[in-house]
């Protein structure tokens, strides 16, 4: 919706709520202004014969036929201390109660009991338990009445085939309109504003039509449907209610079509309800979620627009076999569509874009199908958490801030024929089966190139032309000469040994290289630059070598090691990373970091600042220089190159302090950087100008210190 549409909606909302404010300010004891109200005592009619007799004595118009009904009109009845103002029971004659002002009866201003063929038109019914109350009555009309300032405005009890249309039911202590134990009634074009509980309450009924009503500013729910079946809720406006616009509980076989649920807490909340169709509704600006299904099975959510909500668009919890198709869930502060503890659901052909959270999130669920969705500019396109046996197919996912498809502690998923652009697939999990139990087919693409997933294979060389490489339990594997930029991770590997990642470009993604439970491996001669998190993130990586890489311009760290042992980090270049060039986290022990170049990391401008240290070591059990005779070699720190007054030449006289409470130091910091060894892979499609710029900068450092 464009800005003009939004403005129009807000104007309508203002007018509706302003009308409610006028009703609130109007005095309930003041007789409404009109030309001629005739004072009358309360009226009680108990049969057709009684109606005929009173018609004669009261000189009412009509004969009780359909063409000439009895007419009770233009009365003002103050029914203080009376049960009702007008009570009619056990009649079949046709009659009209028209343009009366009825107030102060202790229960009902108008009550029909076992009545057919009555019409209540343009009456004002205030201050009692009920404005208009129908009991065991059918084929009656309740039209254009004002039923406000009571407990309930209009109450249909065990009554069927009645029409309640164009009434105003505001500021009631409970509900604007209630339908209980009834069937085939029609609630059309009514206005229910600022009631203390619900605008409308439909309870234990069937075949009810709720159409084109306005339920706004109620202090609980706009419309509440409970234990009601085969009913249609269509074209209603539920605006600004404190809790839900529409709440459905134990309500099967209903249709919710073409409604507008705006600026409530939740637009629609449905629980314990099955075989419901929620179609073509507009759920905007709700502070929580557009549509919520809880413990509801075999429902259809189709062609709804659930955008610009606070937490998310559509949320399913503990539900099964629901179909969520063709919906738009965009521009919310959270997710587009979320499934929690739900199984065998279909999420198909939805558009989820411009979200700060997930496009589609599935958690603690099984056997769901996420297919043919368009997911753009989200944090994560599809997030599968602690779930199993999912099928993720034919989705188009682009420009996600973190990852396109995230398999997060999941098992046995099928990832088929997805198109990912500007992101990719990421796997997390502390079990081998979290990594190697999936089927990820070769028809998935990342940036138009093949996503290579090698699971339980050894001794492989990944063919050239990959868009992303994922290795799971694949030992002695070589990844070389690849352009893997703009992926969620250029290379991911889990539970592997003796892999080699070399001469490849892994830049402009979320991570350059990401390794978990890997040992005896080599990461060498790669460009790992300008990633949204780290150039390389190594977790539970042991006895490996990271050398001759460029890890610069990353938005967190150049290199992060966690729970990793005995690795050799040397001859790498770390420059202009937003946080530390190298970050050694908890349980990282026995690693040697030496002969690397550090410049402009952590916000330093080239002048030493004790608050802007370029590396971090949490454990203090790592070596920031080599050892040897007569001395070891540390690292080059661009902001720590002097003094060098005492031998050996080329070693700064004072150690460089590493950030972290453990107090690590580089005892042999270098005065000049090592020879820059900047890999420029010969790969078609890689832009080399930025790489040449880094070489020029490195040479400039040397000249500056020469």
N, C-alpha and C positions, 0 to 999 in steps of 0.2 A: 504494500500500500504506500503510495507516495505521500508527500507532505500535505497536499491538499486534501487527500482522503482522510489522513489522520486528523487534520484540523476540523473537518466536517464531523467526524465521529465525536471529537471532544465537545463541539458545539451542541450536538444532540444530547450528549451525556449531561452537559450543563443545564440544558432546558429541562430534562427529565428530573434531575435532582432539585432544580429550582422549583418545579411544580410541587415536589414533595415538601420542600421548605414552606411553601405557601399553605399547604394543608396543615402542616404542623403549627403554623402561627394562627390559623383560623380558630375562633372560639367554638367549642362543640355545643354550647348551649344557646347560641344565637340562631334564631330562625332564618334560614336562607332567604335572600331577597327574591320575591316573586310577586306577581300581581294579586293573587287571591288564594290563600290557604284557608280552608274552613276547619275550625276546631272540631274535634270529634273525640268521643270516648273510645277506648279499645274495642275492637270488633272481634267476635268469635262466631264462626260458622261451622257446623258439625255435620252437614249433609246437603245433598242437592235440594231437598225440600226446604231445609232451613235457609239455604241460599235464596230460593225463590220467594220465600216469605219475607226475608229481610229486604230483598230487592224492591218489594212492593212498599214496605213501610218506610224505607230509606229514600225511596224515589230515585234509585239508581237507574242508569240507562242500560238497555239491553235485555235479551231474553234467554241468555245462556247458551245460544247456538254458536257454531263456529263462525258464522257470518255476522252475528250480532251478540257478542259476549257481554256478560254483566261487566259493569265498569265501576270500580271503586277508585275515585280520583280526587285529587286536590285537597286531601285532608292533611291537617297537622294533628298528630296524636302524641301527647306527652303521656307515656305509659308508666310514669313513676309508680312504683309499688305494684305494678301488674306484671304478670309473667310474659305476656306478649302484647304488642300493639295491634297486630292483625293475625289471627289464627284461623286457618281453614283446614278442615279435615273431612275425609271420606266423601269427596266430590268427584264427579266426572263432567260437570258442566264446564263450559268455556267461560273464562273471566279474565279481566285485566285489573291489576292494581297499578295505577298510573299517577305519577307526579305527586306522591305523598311525602310528607316529612314526618318520619316516625323515629322516636327517640326515647331513651331512658327505661325501656322494658328490661326487666331483670334477666330474661333469657334471650328471646328472639323478638326483633322488631316485626318481621314477617316469618311465620312458620306454616308450612304446608305439610300435612300428614296424610298419607294415602290419598294423594290428589293427582289428577290428570288435567291437562288442558288449561293450565293457568299461565298467565303472563305477568311478570313484574317488570315494569318499565319506568325508568326515570325517577325512581324513588330515592330519597335520602334516608339512610338507616344508620343511626349512630347510638353509641353508648349502651352496650349490653353484652351478653355473652356472644350472640350471633346477630349479624345484620339481617341476613336472609337464610332460613334454615329449611331444607327440604328433607323429609323423612318418608321412606317407602313411597316415593312419588316418582312419576314418570311423565314424559312428553310435556314438560313445562319449559317456559322461556324466562330467563333472568337477564334483562337487557338494560344497559345504560343506567344502572343504579350506582349510587355512591354509598358504599358500605364500609365505613371507616370508624376508628376510635372505639372498637368493640374488642372482644377477645378474638373472634374470627369474623371476617367480613361476610363471605358466602360459604355455607356448609351444606354439601350434598351427602346425605347419609342413607345408605341402602336405597339409592335412587338411580334410575336409569333413563336413558334416552332424553336427557334434559340438555338444554343449550344455555350456557352462561357466557354472555357476549357483551363486550364494550362496557364492562363495569369498572369502577374505580374502587380499589380496596387498599386503603393506606392507613398506616399508623395504628394497626391493630396489635393487641397485646400478644397474640400468637401468630395466626396465619391470615393472609389475605383471602385465599380461597382454599377450602379443604374438600376433598372427595374421599369418602370412606365406604368401602364395601359396595361399590356401585359399578355400573357397566354402561358402555356406549354413551357416555356423556361427552359433551363438547365444551371445552373452555377456549374461547376465541377472543382475541383482541382485547383482553383485560389489562388493566394497569394495576400492579401490586407493588407499592413503594413503601419503604421504611416501616415494614412490619417487624415486630420484635423477634420472631422466629423465621418463618418461611414466607416467601411471596405466595407460593402454591404448594399444597401438600396432597399428594394422591396416594392413598393407602388401601391395600388389599382390594384392588379393583381390577377391571379388565376392559379392554377396548375403549380406552379413554383417548380423546383427541385434545391435545394441548397445543394450540396453534396461535402464532402471531401475538403472543402476550408480551408485556414488558414487566419484568420483575427486577427492580433496581433498588439498591440501597437498603436491602433488608439486612437485619442484624445477624442472621445466621445464613440460610441458604436461599437462593432465588427460587428454584423448583426442587422439591423433594419427592421422589417416586419410590415407594416402598411396597414390596410384595404385590406388584402390579404387573400384568402381562398383556401382550398383544395391544399395546398402546402406541400412539404416535405423538412424539414431541417434536414439533416442526416450527420453524421460522420465528422462534421466540428471541427476544433480547433480554439477556440476563447480565446486568451491568452493576458493578460496584457493590456486590453483596459481600458481607464480611468473610464468609467461608466459601462455599461452592456456588457457582452459577447453577449447575444441575447436579444433584446427588441422587444416585440410584442404588438401592439396596435390595438384594433378593428379587430382582425385577427382570424376568426372562421374556424373550420373544418381543422385544420392543424396538421401535425405530426412532432414532434421534437424527433429524434431517434438517439441514439448512438453518440452524440456529446461530446466534451470535452470543458468545460467552466472553465478555470483556471486563477486565479490571476487577476480577474476583480474586480470592485466594487461589483456588483451582477453578478452571473453567468447567470441566466435567469430572466428577469422581464417581466411579461405579465399582461396587463391591458385590461379590456373591451373585453375579448375574451372568446368564449364559444366553447365547443365540440372540444377541443384541446387535443391531446395525447402527453404527455411529458414522454418519455420512455427510460430507459437504458442510461441515460446521466451521465457523470462524471463532478461534479461541486466541484472542490477542490480549496482551498487557496484563495477564494474570500474574500475581506476585509469586506464585509457586509454579504450577504445571498447567499446561493447556488441557490435557486429557489424562486421567489416571484410571487404570483398571487394576483391581485387587481381587484375587481369588475368583476370577471370572474367566470362563472357558468358552471356546467356540464362538467368539465375537468377531465382528468385522469393523475395522476402522478404515474408512476409505475416503479419499478426496477431502480431508480436513486440512485447514490451514491453522497450525498451532505455532505461531511465530511471536517473537518479542515478549516472551514470558520470562519470569525471573529465574526459575530453576531449570525448566526444560519444556520440550514440546509434548511428548507422549511418554508415559511411564506405565509399564506392566509389571505387576508383582504377583508371584504365586499363581500364575495363570497359564493355561495350556490351550494349544490349538487355536490361538487367535491369529487373525490376519490383519496386518498393518500395512496398507497399500496406498500408493498414490497421494500420500500426505506431504505437505510442506511444513517443515519445522526449522525455521531459520531465525537468526538474529536474537536468540535467547542468550542469557548470561551463562547458562549451563549446557545441557545436552540437547540433541535433537530428539532421539528416541532411545529409551532405556528399557531393557528387560532384566528383571531380577527374579531369580528362582522360578523361572518360567520355561516351559518345555514345548517342543514341537510347534512353535509359533513361526509364522512367515512374516518377514519384514521385507517388502518388495516394492521397488519402483518409487521410493520416497525421495524427496529433495531436502537435504539438511545442509545448510550453508551458513556462513558467517556466525559461527558459534565459538564461544570461549572455551567450551568443553568438548565432549565427544559428539560426533555425528550420530553413530549408533553404538550403544554400550550394552553388552550382555554379560551378566554376572551370575555365577552360581546356577547355571542353567544347562540344559541338555537338548541336543537334537533340534536346534532352531535353524532356520534358513534365512540368511541375509543376502538378498539377491537384487541385482539391477538397480541399486540405489545410486543417486548422484550426491556425493559428499564433497563439499568444497569449502576451503578456508575455515576449517575447524582446528581445534588443538590436536585431536586424534580422530581420524576418519571412522574406524571401527575398532572398538576395544573389547576383547574377549577375555574376561577375568574369571579364573577358577571355574571354568565350564568345559564341557566335553562334547565331542561329536557334532560340532557345528559345521554347517556348509556355508562358505562365504564365496559367492560366485557372481561374476558379471557386473561387479560394481565399478563405477568410475569415481576415483578418489584423487583430489588434487589440492595442492598448496596447503597441506596441513602443517601446523606449526611444530608438532612433535613427531607424529608417525601416521602413516596411512592405515595400516592394519597392525594391531598390537595383540599378539598371542601371549597372554599374561598368566602364567601358571595354568596352562590348559593342556588338554590331551585330545589326540585323535581328531583333529579338525581337517576339513578339506577346503583348500584355498584354490579356486579354479577361475581362470580367465578373468581376472581383475585387471583394470588399467589404472596404474598409479602414476601420477605426474607431480614431481616436486616433493615426493615422499616415498615411502616404501613399506616393507614389512619388518617388524621387530618382534623378537622372541625373548621372553623372560621366564625364568623358572629354575629352581634349584635341584630338579631331578632330570636325569637323562631323558626320560619320557616326555618331559615338557618341551624338549627340543626335537627329538627324533621320531615322534609318533604321528606326525602330521603328513598329509599328502598336499604338497604344494606343486602344482603342475607347471610345466614349461610354457603354458600359454598365458601366464601372468606376465605383465610387463611393468617396468619402472622406467619412466622417461622414454618410452618407446622401444626399450631394449629388454632382453629376456631377464627375468628374475631367476637366477641359478640357485636352487636349493639342493644341496648334496647331503643326504642322510644315510648313515651306515655304509659309506663308501670309503675306500682307502686307495692311496696311490694315484689320485686324480690330479690333472691339471685343468683348471676351469677354462673352457673355450673363450676366446676373445669375443667382445661385443656384449658383455653382460651389462645390465643396468644396476643390479645389486647382487651380492653373493652372500648366501647363508650356508654355513657348514655346521652340521650336527653329527657328532660321533664319526667324523670323517678324518682319518689320520693321514699323515704324509701327503697333504694336499697343497698344491701351489696355486696361488692367485697372483697373476703377473700381467702387467701391461693393460690394465683395465681402466676405463673411464667410468667411475662409480659415483660421480658427484650428484648433488641434489637428490640424494636418497636419504631415507631416515637414518640408515647406517650404510656406508659404502660396503663394508665387510662386517658380517656378524659371524661369530663362531662360538659354539658351546660344546664342551666335553670332547675336545680334540687334542691330539698330540702331534708335534712335529709338522705344523703347518707353516707355510711361508707366504707372507703377503708383501709383495715387492713391486716397485716401479709402477704404482697405480695412483690415480687421482681420486681422492675421497674428500671432496670439499663441498661447501655450501649445502650441507645436509644438517641433520640433527647431531649425529656423531660421525666422525670419519671412519674409525675402526672401533669395534666393540667386541671384547672377548670375555668369555666366562668359562671357568674350569678348563683352562688351556695350559699346556706345559711344553717345554722344549721347542719353542717356536720362534720365528723370526718375523719382525715387522721392520722393513728396511726400504729406504729410497722411495718413500711415498710422500705425496703432497696431501696434508690433512689440515686444511685451512678453512677459515671463515664458516665454521659449523656453529649451529645454534647452541650447542652445549660444548663438548670436548672434541679436540682433534682425535684423541684415542682414549678410551676408557677400558681399563683392564681390571677385572675382578676375579679373584682366585686364579691368577695367572702366575706360574712359577717357572723358574729356570729358563727364561726366554730372553731374547735380545731385541731391543728397540733402538735402532741406530740409523743415522743418515736420513732421518725424516724431517720435513718442515711442518711444524705444528704452530701456525701463527694465525692471529686474527679471530680466534674462536671466542664465543661469547661467554664461556666459562673458563675451562682450563685447556692448556695445550695437551697435557697428559695427566690422567688421573689413575692412580693405582690404589686398589683396596683389597685387603686380605690377600696380598700377593707377596711371594718370597723369592729371593735370590735371582732377581732379574738384573740385566745389565743395560743401563740407559746411557747411550753415549753418542756423541757427534750429531746430535739433533739441534735444530734451530727452533727456539721458542720466542716469538715476538708478538707484541701487541695483542696478547690474549687479555680479555677483560678482567679476569681474576688471575690466579697464579699460572705461571708457565708450567710448573709441575706441582701436583698436589698428591701427597702420600697420605692416605687416610688410615683408619684403624686397622690393626693387625697386618700392617705392611712392614716387613722386616727383612733385613739382609740384602737390600737392593743397593746397587752402586750407580750413582748418577755422576758422570764425569765427562769432561771435554765437550760439553754442550754450550750453546750460546743463548743467553737470556737478554732480551731488550724490550723495554716499554710494556712489560706485563704489569698487572695490578694497578694500572693507572699512573705508573711512574713516567715522568717526562724526560728522563735521562739524568736528572740530578738525584743523588741518593736521598731517600726519605725513609727513616726507620719505620714509618707507618705504612709504607708501600713496598713491602718485600716481595720479591718475584717468585718465591717458591715456599712450599709449606710441607712440614713433616710432623705428623701427629705422634708417632711412636718414638722418634729419636734413635731408632735402632737400624738406621740406614747410613750408607757412606756417601757423602757428597763430594768425594774426590777419590781418585785411585791411590794406591799405596805403592811404594817402590823405592829404589835407591838411585840417587840420594834423596829424592823427594817424590811425592805424588803429583798428580795433575787434577785440578778442580775444574771449574766451569768458568766461562766468560760471562760476567755481569756488566752490562753496559754502563750502569751507574756506580760501579765499584772497580775502578781500574788503577787507582793510586792509593797510597804511595808504593813505589818500587825502589826504595833506596838501599836495601840490603839484598845480598844474594839469597837465593838464585834470581837472576834476571828473568823477567816474564811472569813472576809470581807476585801478586800483591802482598805487601808485608803484613796486612791484617786480615783475619778470616772474615768471610761473609756470613752474617747471621741468617739462618733460615727461620722463617716464621713458624710458630707453634710452641706450646708450653714446654716441649721436650728439650728445647735449646740446641737443636742441631746446627752445625756449622760446615761451611766449605772452607777447609783449612788452607787450600792452595788455589785461591781464585786466580784466573788468568788475566793478564793485562791486555791481551789482544785475542780476538775471536779465533777459533780454529779456522782452517781453510774452509770456506763455504762449499759444501757439497750439496747442491740443490738439484734434486732429481727433476728432470723435465722429460716425462715419459713420451715416447714417440707413439702417441695414440691419436687417431683421427678424431677430431671434434673437440680436443682440449684446447682452450685458449691459453697461450703461453705468455702473453704480455704481463699478467700479474706476477707470474713466476720470475720473469726477468727483472721486474721491479724489485723483488725481494733480493735477488742476486746483487743488484746495484746498491741496495741499502747495506748489504753485508760488506761489500767492498768499501763503501764509504766509512763504515765503522773502523775498518783496518787503517784507512788513511788518517782518520781522526786520531788514532792512538799511535801512529807511527812516529 
